[in-house]
Amino acid sequence: MHSSRPPPERAPKRVLIGLATLDEQTIVRAIVPDYVTNADRPWLVVLLAEREKFVGQRRGAWTERVREGLPHKTPRRKLELALRVLDGLARDHVLSAVPARRIRAVLFAAAAATPTRADAVAFAAHELGLSEAAMRQGLFSDLPAERVLAALKEPLSPEQLALRCNAELIASLLGRALRVRIEAHGNVRAVVRHAKLLGLLCQVERAKEGIQLELSGPFALFRHTRVYGRALASLVPRLAWCDTYRLSAECVLSSEGEGEVARLSISAGDPVLYAKQLPAFDSKLEERFARSFARLTAHWEVLREPTAFSIGSSLIFPDFELRHRVTGATWLLEIVGYWTAEYIERKLMALREAKIENLILCIDEARGCSDEELPASAKVLRFRRTVDPRAVLTILEPG
């Protein structure tokens, strides 16, 4: 199993979009995730108990305790994974009331101006309003090893820790993906909603009793790769609500972004986290648009999540249907998150072939993932932070 961290944001070579074929790549083997399971419960119990003992102590003391070894046989890689998860759930803090940088600045200045070390310490402590002991304690309190180990934000059972470890493992692997395919059956609309909420580059097609999604992986992009990788991994907990599903991803093994590719498979029954139910609106962005557009005009009705429509074998899931209350004219509006010029052009071409003209495609200028500019003929509405309802109304009612 390969579970190294995603590479830096700038890679020497990228495939422009993961939905394309994997040129010059060879899938050499399958990745079998080494999940944390019920068999790992004994050492997870010990780990949580030992960590609790060190809450309030120096991070360095906890690090040394882990280095000595836990009183139970523990798989090294899984332990490193669990420690990384625990560190993400509680941020170490500094006890000193005065920032360590200021303590050092005052003390070092005093050392240069007084004859003895004792005089410098006494002068600096007085200047800072601290006791000499408190000043010494805070002198290097901002260094990682000197920070104080914090309690977890909420109690965590061994079973919950195991699932979080698996989520972290999956995220690290999907962070190296070129392309991801998902086939899901039952409760699939929530999966599509989640992908759209996160702005993932995806294509949706019909499958027997369900859907098939093809998504670009982070290694297929030039920008936003780490954030995109995390967003992609968050789809897995949403898939857990489906009756059945299978996720297949081609992942780059080398740190340079080229060469060997292995296939990762995740399916129903794997020990993964379950996501929370989705809110009524996919995002604050959509909620703000719906409300502001409704306030702007009484002539158009805003309908949330209209029925998906087919373009060949593909499915389009617009975010809104805008319907004129008098004439009955309808427009569809879709908000796009991460995008490349190729992705937008492909979507527009599919719409033209299906002779669907009354669709407004809103793209987030801040989420462009390639160096290419959109074609001059692309009929889209650009936005930053919020979709301007006046610009939308101008398209609906030109002149």
C-alpha positions as a Python dict, from the first residue, in 0.01 Angstrom:
ca = {
    (1, 'M'): (0, 0, 0),
    (2, 'H'): (122, 346, -85),
    (3, 'S'): (-5, 623, 140),
    (4, 'S'): (246, 906, 111),
    (5, 'R'): (140, 1270, 130),
    (6, 'P'): (20, 1459, -180),
    (7, 'P'): (300, 1638, -368),
    (8, 'P'): (354, 2013, -369),
    (9, 'E'): (106, 2228, -559),
    (10, 'R'): (336, 2264, -862),
    (11, 'A'): (406, 1936, -1041),
    (12, 'P'): (634, 1898, -1343),
    (13, 'K'): (372, 1721, -1548),
    (14, 'R'): (-7, 1711, -1539),
    (15, 'V'): (-278, 1555, -1750),
    (16, 'L'): (-509, 1843, -1839),
    (17, 'I'): (-823, 1662, -1730),
    (18, 'G'): (-862, 1330, -1559),
    (19, 'L'): (-1158, 1230, -1775),
    (20, 'A'): (-915, 1192, -2064),
    (21, 'T'): (-716, 879, -2130),
    (22, 'L'): (-406, 822, -1919),
    (23, 'D'): (-142, 875, -2186),
    (24, 'E'): (208, 741, -2105),
    (25, 'Q'): (80, 587, -1782),
    (26, 'T'): (66, 218, -1703),
    (27, 'I'): (-145, 73, -1426),
    (28, 'V'): (105, -158, -1260),
    (29, 'R'): (-87, -301, -965),
    (30, 'A'): (-382, -267, -731),
    (31, 'I'): (-372, -66, -410),
    (32, 'V'): (-519, -258, -117),
    (33, 'P'): (-585, -11, 167),
    (34, 'D'): (-457, -136, 501),
    (35, 'Y'): (-767, -30, 693),
    (36, 'V'): (-781, 11, 1069),
    (37, 'T'): (-1033, -254, 1177),
    (38, 'N'): (-1180, -419, 1486),
    (39, 'A'): (-861, -624, 1510),
    (40, 'D'): (-680, -298, 1594),
    (41, 'R'): (-914, -210, 1881),
    (42, 'P'): (-679, -322, 2164),
    (43, 'W'): (-396, -84, 2074),
    (44, 'L'): (-640, 196, 1989),
    (45, 'V'): (-781, 169, 2342),
    (46, 'V'): (-428, 188, 2484),
    (47, 'L'): (-335, 482, 2260),
    (48, 'L'): (-637, 689, 2365),
    (49, 'A'): (-577, 613, 2733),
    (50, 'E'): (-207, 698, 2715),
    (51, 'R'): (-272, 1023, 2533),
    (52, 'E'): (-526, 1128, 2794),
    (53, 'K'): (-257, 1095, 3062),
    (54, 'F'): (-37, 1351, 2884),
    (55, 'V'): (-303, 1617, 2827),
    (56, 'G'): (-171, 1941, 2977),
    (57, 'Q'): (191, 1832, 2951),
    (58, 'R'): (457, 1931, 2698),
    (59, 'R'): (417, 1795, 2347),
    (60, 'G'): (779, 1678, 2369),
    (61, 'A'): (694, 1454, 2664),
    (62, 'W'): (412, 1290, 2465),
    (63, 'T'): (638, 1245, 2163),
    (64, 'E'): (899, 1075, 2380),
    (65, 'R'): (635, 848, 2532),
    (66, 'V'): (522, 734, 2187),
    (67, 'R'): (883, 681, 2083),
    (68, 'E'): (936, 449, 2379),
    (69, 'G'): (652, 230, 2253),
    (70, 'L'): (302, 166, 2380),
    (71, 'P'): (233, -121, 2621),
    (72, 'H'): (74, -316, 2337),
    (73, 'K'): (203, -437, 2002),
    (74, 'T'): (118, -166, 1749),
    (75, 'P'): (158, -160, 1366),
    (76, 'R'): (396, 131, 1300),
    (77, 'R'): (222, 276, 994),
    (78, 'K'): (-120, 252, 1151),
    (79, 'L'): (9, 416, 1467),
    (80, 'E'): (155, 706, 1264),
    (81, 'L'): (-182, 741, 1091),
    (82, 'A'): (-372, 743, 1422),
    (83, 'L'): (-135, 1000, 1573),
    (84, 'R'): (-183, 1224, 1270),
    (85, 'V'): (-561, 1200, 1308),
    (86, 'L'): (-545, 1278, 1680),
    (87, 'D'): (-322, 1578, 1617),
    (88, 'G'): (-579, 1708, 1372),
    (89, 'L'): (-852, 1685, 1634),
    (90, 'A'): (-677, 1895, 1902),
    (91, 'R'): (-448, 2192, 1849),
    (92, 'D'): (-162, 2228, 2095),
    (93, 'H'): (-161, 2557, 2284),
    (94, 'V'): (87, 2788, 2456),
    (95, 'L'): (53, 2846, 2830),
    (96, 'S'): (256, 3166, 2852),
    (97, 'A'): (50, 3484, 2900),
    (98, 'V'): (315, 3680, 2708),
    (99, 'P'): (415, 3574, 2354),
    (100, 'A'): (748, 3389, 2350),
    (101, 'R'): (887, 3619, 2083),
    (102, 'R'): (835, 3922, 2305),
    (103, 'I'): (992, 3745, 2603),
    (104, 'R'): (1301, 3665, 2397),
    (105, 'A'): (1324, 4018, 2256),
    (106, 'V'): (1306, 4181, 2600),
    (107, 'L'): (1542, 3930, 2761),
    (108, 'F'): (1804, 3948, 2488),
    (109, 'A'): (1794, 4327, 2493),
    (110, 'A'): (1836, 4321, 2871),
    (111, 'A'): (2128, 4078, 2842),
    (112, 'A'): (2306, 4324, 2614),
    (113, 'A'): (2251, 4616, 2853),
    (114, 'T'): (2317, 4461, 3197),
    (115, 'P'): (2643, 4325, 3344),
    (116, 'T'): (2522, 3984, 3463),
    (117, 'R'): (2277, 3715, 3356),
    (118, 'A'): (2089, 3741, 3686),
    (119, 'D'): (2044, 4115, 3637),
    (120, 'A'): (1915, 4060, 3282),
    (121, 'V'): (1661, 3800, 3399),
    (122, 'A'): (1540, 4020, 3685),
    (123, 'F'): (1511, 4328, 3463),
    (124, 'A'): (1328, 4143, 3183),
    (125, 'A'): (1085, 3974, 3425),
    (126, 'H'): (1001, 4313, 3576),
    (127, 'E'): (960, 4471, 3233),
    (128, 'L'): (721, 4191, 3124),
    (129, 'G'): (527, 4175, 3449),
    (130, 'L'): (611, 3809, 3501),
    (131, 'S'): (783, 3610, 3770),
    (132, 'E'): (1127, 3487, 3674),
    (133, 'A'): (998, 3128, 3675),
    (134, 'A'): (705, 3218, 3448),
    (135, 'M'): (936, 3405, 3214),
    (136, 'R'): (1174, 3109, 3187),
    (137, 'Q'): (881, 2877, 3124),
    (138, 'G'): (748, 3099, 2846),
    (139, 'L'): (1085, 3171, 2684),
    (140, 'F'): (1054, 2896, 2421),
    (141, 'S'): (689, 2805, 2475),
    (142, 'D'): (610, 2860, 2107),
    (143, 'L'): (839, 2578, 1989),
    (144, 'P'): (646, 2264, 1885),
    (145, 'A'): (798, 2041, 2154),
    (146, 'E'): (726, 2301, 2425),
    (147, 'R'): (362, 2352, 2339),
    (148, 'V'): (100, 2194, 2562),
    (149, 'L'): (-86, 1883, 2449),
    (150, 'A'): (-456, 1969, 2433),
    (151, 'A'): (-754, 1748, 2506),
    (152, 'L'): (-960, 1623, 2213),
    (153, 'K'): (-1247, 1855, 2121),
    (154, 'E'): (-1493, 1575, 2197),
    (155, 'P'): (-1464, 1222, 2336),
    (156, 'L'): (-1357, 966, 2079),
    (157, 'S'): (-1419, 592, 2096),
    (158, 'P'): (-1171, 341, 1950),
    (159, 'E'): (-1424, 260, 1678),
    (160, 'Q'): (-1462, 627, 1584),
    (161, 'L'): (-1085, 671, 1579),
    (162, 'A'): (-1053, 371, 1347),
    (163, 'L'): (-1303, 520, 1099),
    (164, 'R'): (-1127, 857, 1108),
    (165, 'C'): (-797, 681, 1041),
    (166, 'N'): (-949, 512, 739),
    (167, 'A'): (-1085, 845, 615),
    (168, 'E'): (-736, 996, 644),
    (169, 'L'): (-586, 699, 461),
    (170, 'I'): (-837, 729, 177),
    (171, 'A'): (-778, 1104, 155),
    (172, 'S'): (-403, 1054, 124),
    (173, 'L'): (-453, 806, -161),
    (174, 'L'): (-719, 1004, -349),
    (175, 'G'): (-493, 1307, -316),
    (176, 'R'): (-273, 1133, -575),
    (177, 'A'): (-554, 1038, -815),
    (178, 'L'): (-557, 1118, -1185),
    (179, 'R'): (-911, 997, -1243),
    (180, 'V'): (-1193, 857, -1031),
    (181, 'R'): (-1492, 651, -1139),
    (182, 'I'): (-1791, 589, -913),
    (183, 'E'): (-2087, 364, -977),
    (184, 'A'): (-2362, 397, -717),
    (185, 'H'): (-2714, 265, -666),
    (186, 'G'): (-2975, 398, -422),
    (187, 'N'): (-2972, 749, -266),
    (188, 'V'): (-2756, 868, -554),
    (189, 'R'): (-2892, 1221, -579),
    (190, 'A'): (-2718, 1310, -253),
    (191, 'V'): (-2387, 1198, -405),
    (192, 'V'): (-2435, 1422, -708),
    (193, 'R'): (-2543, 1710, -482),
    (194, 'H'): (-2232, 1664, -270),
    (195, 'A'): (-2004, 1660, -574),
    (196, 'K'): (-2168, 1979, -702),
    (197, 'L'): (-2151, 2140, -358),
    (198, 'L'): (-1775, 2086, -357),
    (199, 'G'): (-1742, 2204, -716),
    (200, 'L'): (-1575, 1882, -831),
    (201, 'L'): (-1504, 1832, -1200),
    (202, 'C'): (-1739, 1548, -1280),
    (203, 'Q'): (-1948, 1393, -1553),
    (204, 'V'): (-2263, 1202, -1459),
    (205, 'E'): (-2407, 919, -1666),
    (206, 'R'): (-2691, 676, -1621),
    (207, 'A'): (-2615, 325, -1504),
    (208, 'K'): (-2841, 32, -1429),
    (209, 'E'): (-3067, 148, -1145),
    (210, 'G'): (-2819, 419, -1053),
    (211, 'I'): (-2553, 654, -1180),
    (212, 'Q'): (-2191, 654, -1287),
    (213, 'L'): (-1966, 950, -1210),
    (214, 'E'): (-1632, 1024, -1372),
    (215, 'L'): (-1425, 1281, -1187),
    (216, 'S'): (-1092, 1447, -1242),
    (217, 'G'): (-838, 1369, -973),
    (218, 'P'): (-605, 1626, -813),
    (219, 'F'): (-311, 1506, -1025),
    (220, 'A'): (-505, 1600, -1337),
    (221, 'L'): (-506, 1968, -1236),
    (222, 'F'): (-253, 2249, -1218),
    (223, 'R'): (-398, 2441, -923),
    (224, 'H'): (-590, 2381, -599),
    (225, 'T'): (-469, 2021, -590),
    (226, 'R'): (-457, 1972, -213),
    (227, 'V'): (-791, 2138, -143),
    (228, 'Y'): (-945, 1952, -437),
    (229, 'G'): (-805, 1622, -313),
    (230, 'R'): (-966, 1668, 29),
    (231, 'A'): (-1294, 1761, -135),
    (232, 'L'): (-1279, 1449, -351),
    (233, 'A'): (-1212, 1228, -48),
    (234, 'S'): (-1517, 1370, 131),
    (235, 'L'): (-1736, 1199, -131),
    (236, 'V'): (-1661, 859, 24),
    (237, 'P'): (-1861, 919, 347),
    (238, 'R'): (-2149, 1035, 128),
    (239, 'L'): (-2128, 714, -77),
    (240, 'A'): (-2172, 516, 242),
    (241, 'W'): (-2543, 611, 234),
    (242, 'C'): (-2594, 440, -104),
    (243, 'D'): (-2731, 88, -122),
    (244, 'T'): (-2425, -22, -316),
    (245, 'Y'): (-2128, 161, -465),
    (246, 'R'): (-1784, 108, -607),
    (247, 'L'): (-1513, 373, -638),
    (248, 'S'): (-1213, 313, -862),
    (249, 'A'): (-924, 558, -884),
    (250, 'E'): (-599, 559, -1080),
    (251, 'C'): (-334, 697, -843),
    (252, 'V'): (18, 817, -922),
    (253, 'L'): (280, 635, -716),
    (254, 'S'): (584, 857, -774),
    (255, 'S'): (625, 1192, -599),
    (256, 'E'): (709, 1367, -929),
    (257, 'G'): (363, 1310, -1075),
    (258, 'E'): (479, 1080, -1356),
    (259, 'G'): (538, 711, -1415),
    (260, 'E'): (371, 423, -1238),
    (261, 'V'): (-1, 428, -1171),
    (262, 'A'): (-191, 191, -942),
    (263, 'R'): (-564, 136, -906),
    (264, 'L'): (-744, 199, -578),
    (265, 'S'): (-1085, 39, -520),
    (266, 'I'): (-1333, 124, -244),
    (267, 'S'): (-1673, -40, -223),
    (268, 'A'): (-1979, -85, -4),
    (269, 'G'): (-1888, -277, 310),
    (270, 'D'): (-1548, -114, 354),
    (271, 'P'): (-1498, 44, 699),
    (272, 'V'): (-1553, 410, 611),
    (273, 'L'): (-1713, 708, 783),
    (274, 'Y'): (-2076, 801, 721),
    (275, 'A'): (-2151, 1161, 624),
    (276, 'K'): (-2412, 1382, 788),
    (277, 'Q'): (-2734, 1454, 603),
    (278, 'L'): (-2707, 1740, 354),
    (279, 'P'): (-2875, 2075, 434),
    (280, 'A'): (-3160, 2215, 225),
    (281, 'F'): (-2918, 2427, 23),
    (282, 'D'): (-2591, 2290, -105),
    (283, 'S'): (-2405, 2603, -2),
    (284, 'K'): (-2437, 2957, 131),
    (285, 'L'): (-2361, 3072, -223),
    (286, 'E'): (-2674, 2905, -361),
    (287, 'E'): (-2887, 3015, -67),
    (288, 'R'): (-2779, 3380, -109),
    (289, 'F'): (-2850, 3370, -481),
    (290, 'A'): (-3198, 3219, -437),
    (291, 'R'): (-3298, 3477, -177),
    (292, 'S'): (-3149, 3780, -351),
    (293, 'F'): (-3298, 3680, -688),
    (294, 'A'): (-3643, 3635, -531),
    (295, 'R'): (-3617, 3982, -375),
    (296, 'L'): (-3503, 4135, -705),
    (297, 'T'): (-3798, 4023, -917),
    (298, 'A'): (-4147, 3891, -858),
    (299, 'H'): (-4188, 3784, -1221),
    (300, 'W'): (-3963, 3480, -1195),
    (301, 'E'): (-4005, 3182, -963),
    (302, 'V'): (-3694, 3009, -829),
    (303, 'L'): (-3728, 2629, -811),
    (304, 'R'): (-3464, 2432, -623),
    (305, 'E'): (-3315, 2109, -770),
    (306, 'P'): (-3522, 2060, -1086),
    (307, 'T'): (-3542, 1719, -1247),
    (308, 'A'): (-3219, 1600, -1405),
    (309, 'F'): (-3218, 1580, -1785),
    (310, 'S'): (-3028, 1357, -2024),
    (311, 'I'): (-2780, 1456, -2292),
    (312, 'G'): (-2704, 1128, -2467),
    (313, 'S'): (-2589, 896, -2190),
    (314, 'S'): (-2493, 1185, -1963),
    (315, 'L'): (-2706, 1348, -1693),
    (316, 'I'): (-2717, 1717, -1606),
    (317, 'F'): (-2828, 1819, -1258),
    (318, 'P'): (-2902, 2195, -1265),
    (319, 'D'): (-2909, 2380, -934),
    (320, 'F'): (-3214, 2594, -1015),
    (321, 'E'): (-3501, 2627, -1257),
    (322, 'L'): (-3611, 2986, -1319),
    (323, 'R'): (-3973, 2996, -1437),
    (324, 'H'): (-4163, 3307, -1552),
    (325, 'R'): (-4492, 3330, -1361),
    (326, 'V'): (-4688, 3472, -1658),
    (327, 'T'): (-4538, 3335, -1979),
    (328, 'G'): (-4417, 3003, -1836),
    (329, 'A'): (-4074, 3050, -1994),
    (330, 'T'): (-3809, 2847, -1816),
    (331, 'W'): (-3432, 2871, -1779),
    (332, 'L'): (-3198, 2637, -1599),
    (333, 'L'): (-2907, 2763, -1391),
    (334, 'E'): (-2604, 2560, -1286),
    (335, 'I'): (-2324, 2682, -1060),
    (336, 'V'): (-1984, 2532, -1144),
    (337, 'G'): (-1702, 2509, -889),
    (338, 'Y'): (-1358, 2386, -999),
    (339, 'W'): (-1316, 2398, -1374),
    (340, 'T'): (-1079, 2385, -1668),
    (341, 'A'): (-1136, 2539, -2009),
    (342, 'E'): (-1169, 2189, -2155),
    (343, 'Y'): (-1430, 2093, -1895),
    (344, 'I'): (-1645, 2401, -1967),
    (345, 'E'): (-1612, 2365, -2344),
    (346, 'R'): (-1710, 1998, -2326),
    (347, 'K'): (-2020, 2082, -2122),
    (348, 'L'): (-2121, 2363, -2359),
    (349, 'M'): (-2070, 2139, -2661),
    (350, 'A'): (-2296, 1874, -2508),
    (351, 'L'): (-2563, 2136, -2444),
    (352, 'R'): (-2541, 2263, -2803),
    (353, 'E'): (-2572, 1909, -2941),
    (354, 'A'): (-2881, 1854, -2728),
    (355, 'K'): (-3018, 2192, -2849),
    (356, 'I'): (-3051, 2313, -2491),
    (357, 'E'): (-3011, 2688, -2504),
    (358, 'N'): (-3188, 2818, -2195),
    (359, 'L'): (-2920, 2723, -1947),
    (360, 'I'): (-2704, 2971, -1759),
    (361, 'L'): (-2365, 2832, -1658),
    (362, 'C'): (-2212, 3029, -1368),
    (363, 'I'): (-1842, 2966, -1312),
    (364, 'D'): (-1631, 3070, -1014),
    (365, 'E'): (-1333, 3271, -1140),
    (366, 'A'): (-1130, 3180, -830),
    (367, 'R'): (-1154, 2805, -900),
    (368, 'G'): (-993, 2781, -1240),
    (369, 'C'): (-762, 2475, -1240),
    (370, 'S'): (-568, 2518, -1563),
    (371, 'D'): (-359, 2779, -1740),
    (372, 'E'): (-596, 2796, -2036),
    (373, 'E'): (-845, 3073, -2100),
    (374, 'L'): (-1205, 3000, -2185),
    (375, 'P'): (-1293, 3017, -2554),
    (376, 'A'): (-1418, 3363, -2651),
    (377, 'S'): (-1744, 3207, -2767),
    (378, 'A'): (-1820, 3047, -2432),
    (379, 'K'): (-2155, 3175, -2306),
    (380, 'V'): (-2109, 3168, -1931),
    (381, 'L'): (-2157, 3404, -1640),
    (382, 'R'): (-1843, 3455, -1433),
    (383, 'F'): (-1862, 3537, -1064),
    (384, 'R'): (-1649, 3584, -755),
    (385, 'R'): (-1786, 3493, -413),
    (386, 'T'): (-2148, 3550, -514),
    (387, 'V'): (-2365, 3512, -826),
    (388, 'D'): (-2504, 3853, -921),
    (389, 'P'): (-2884, 3818, -953),
    (390, 'R'): (-2898, 4132, -1171),
    (391, 'A'): (-2660, 3976, -1422),
    (392, 'V'): (-2881, 3666, -1433),
    (393, 'L'): (-3194, 3878, -1481),
    (394, 'T'): (-3024, 4063, -1768),
    (395, 'I'): (-2981, 3728, -1948),
    (396, 'L'): (-3342, 3632, -1881),
    (397, 'E'): (-3479, 3972, -1989),
    (398, 'P'): (-3231, 4126, -2237),
    (399, 'G'): (-3281, 4492, -2321),
}
